[in-house]
């Protein structure tokens, strides 16, 4: 090894540490896209199932969140978080570091909920693409969509098929 020359690992570490908040924000946004695409477009593909059994995507995103949260935490922001008011939170979110941390928080939680919707669909056979699309765009609406879809599917699959149902004594 040449003196004063960084190893590949050290070079990567230096580049990671030198990334800007904007770069971390962009990286997190791009990172989640393949998972959403696989759940929506190729839900039954073996590789989709394999990737979505892992918690590693959440670990990676959570680490990015922790890093962004740590660099954005100040005594003032900690005070607001300890006793939040809407005005104070709105003011906090106007700061780039805090907005980036909050956005990565949304990405982690929306992907986690999307993964749950995906696995519920795999388990029950309920169609989930519409709910996943809504979840990636407006998280809670996607969750509600899935809950409603599951309730409707359950309601209609529990009803006996009139063509094959055995008549009850009152119907004879």
Secondary structure, DSSP 8 states (H G I E B T S, - for coil): --TT---HHHHHHHHHHT--HHHHHHHHHHHHHHHHHHHHH-TT-HHHHHHHT-SHHHHHHHHHHHHHHHHH--HHHHHHHHT--HHHHHHHHTSHHHHHHHHHHHHHHHHHHHHHHHHHHHHH----HHHHHHHHHSHHHHHHHHHHHHHHHHHHHHS--TTT----GGG-
